[in-house]
Amino acid sequence: MPPLAQDTHFACAYLTEASRFRVGEYPTNLANGLQNKGCHNVRLELQFFPQTAYLCVMQRKTLFVLFAFWLACAVGKAQVPSNPLGLNPSRLKWNQIKTDKVQVVFPAGMEEYGQRTANLVHYLWDNNTESVGKKNNRITMILQNQTTVPNGFVTVGPFRSECYMTPPQFNVNGAGNWFDLLIIHEYRHVKQFANSRRGITRLAKNIFGSWTWGGFFGLALPRWYLEGDATMTETALTEAGRGRLPEFEMEYKALALAGIHYNYDKAYAGSFRNYVPSFYNLGYYMTGYARREFGNDIWAKVAEDAVQFKGVFYPFARNMEKYMGLRPRKLYEKTFAELDSTWKVYANYNPYPIQQKEYNITQPKAKKYYTDYRLPQYTEENSLIVEKSSFEEIRTFYRLEDRNLISTLYQRGMRYSRKDIDSLINSSKRNSFVEQKLFSPGINVGSNTTLHVNKGVMVWAELTYHERWGGKNYSIIRLKKPEDVNPRKLTSKSRYFAPSLSPDNSMIVAVDVPDSLKYAIVILSAETGKEIKRFPNLNNDFLAFPTFSPNGKKIIAVAQQGEQNWLTEIDVTTGNALEILGTSGISSFFRSFSAFHWISKFFITFVHCRFAAVRSRPTVS
């Protein structure tokens, strides 16, 4: 290094250590100190020395700020899931609707759903924005019909929303139309993203791109707020939504009535030991309470300042305190204090008291970890087949038997040996029943998981994947007889849901949901899985949970259209459908006669449109 450059380098380092002095106020012996250190060009350097020192100090500060900003971007990027774009079969043809507000991409043949999406987005663009903000972003919404998993998401890189169109058998949104509620929920996330492009979050996006935008978005806004706000919106803007379902309220209500109250951190983060409801439930209650107490626009103000990182650390909590006087922990406590008192009042009000002695309550032995029993099915041996799962065990089918009946079963010549019976009884002295592990079924999403047992024969549906295309999967049927070592695979590359056995176990009834979303009830052979019969569904009502009548001559199923559910009865021989329990006698009459299909469709559409004009003005944003 040349002497001048070497001395200049040392002078900058020396003055950096002396940076506590302001420019122009360095000590007079500074030059002597530099000369003693061997700097031979001090005079030349001192002409520029104060400015050089100032720049060196500023360089260090700038580099530190840039490094901190880069680190925040890197950490923030990790807050957003990847949500990769799934691959679809190459034969699939795509269409699109492009407007100034949205680009809807959908498979050919799904034009009705594409138009519906565009209409909903155009309405939501301008309406019900008080609680989220008035900023909008044009987005691409992709409608996926190749998957049987009901879901949807909004993500960045690129900024898009994907909506999985196949409805779940357990309609998680109640009687409402799955597709409408899906679009409303996901577009609320679009609005949340659009209104986050402010301040430092916007700067991060402009410099580092969309993924960093998503990262800052995830750092600033907690998940319970994002999902709770979207769940609140789907409930407020429709006559259905999760917020109206007893199932959605059941979990926190049961905990409250049992005297179990988690702290805020556990309620939000969850647990691997105890059951903690989802942050969807948590967020729905907390966002709703705040809107009632502080106004519909409260979350728009909090989120607007949070995404600008006003307060730097914990911006969401700091701005909650600014506008509400409450941090998340205090809001949580106030919300659930109100809910607990309300639930206890209703719990003590019972206009139809149940005679408890009429029921045999099965109380399992206390478990180390939370354990869930689902889908109970009686067998002819007076035992139960259930699906059991916990934090230490995957979904598994079990047989539950009252140990007081075991000796009786043994006398009847059941497959238990005396050694097995003694072992079962001794291993569960505190239990009112014994558990016999059967086997573990394949994977499935909870909203499509069903089980039917008849005379020891079990039938259920499983999720399987296409070997090549990541965006395509199937719902197949499996069956197991008592003599079978392993379950049988009855169908492959099918989209059958909620299978149920006929009284003689010779046939299976199921719901077929092809990728065209033309719902149908079908009867299959229980031996081969081949389709025997398919029943017409002229109005394309969504169908769920079909089951044979005791004599096998009728099929009863749940039907849904618009925002109404009803039970429909189908004659196995003729295929005629009759509404047996519903809300509309007129619709029942017309559905009974297929010749009046188009008349009924016109009439119902006309009436629906007339009333929809009045009902489409929600009072809560």
Secondary structure, DSSP 8 states (H G I E B T S, - for coil): --HHHHHHHHHHHHHHHTTTS-TT---TTHHHHHHHTT-S-HHHHHTTHHHHHHHHHHHHHHHHHHHHHHHHHHHHHTTS---------TT--EEEEE-SSEEEEEETT-HHHHHHHHHHHHHHHHSS-TTT-S----EEEEEE-S--S-EEEEETTTTEEEEE-S--SS-TTTTS-HHHHHHHHHHHHHHHHHTT-SHHHHHHHHHH-HHHHHHHHHHHS-HHHHHHHHHHHHHHTSS-SGGG-HHHHHHHHHHHHTT----HHHHHH--SSS----HHHHHHHHHHHHHHHH-TTHHHHHHHHHTTTTTSSSHHHHHHHHHHS--HHHHHHHHHHHHHHHHHHHHH--SS---GGGS--------SS-EEEEEEEE-TTS-EEEEEEETTEEEEEEEEEEGGGHHHHHHTT-S--HHHHHHHHHTTTT-SEEEEEEE------GGG--EEEETTEEEEEEEEE-SS-TT-EEEEEEEE-TT-SS-EE--SS-BEEEEEE-TTSSEEEEEE--TT---EEEEEETTT--EEEEE--TT--EEEEEEE-TTSSEEEEEEEETTEEEEEEEETTT--EEEEE-S-HHHHHHHT-GGGHHHHHHHHHHHHHHHHHHHT--S--
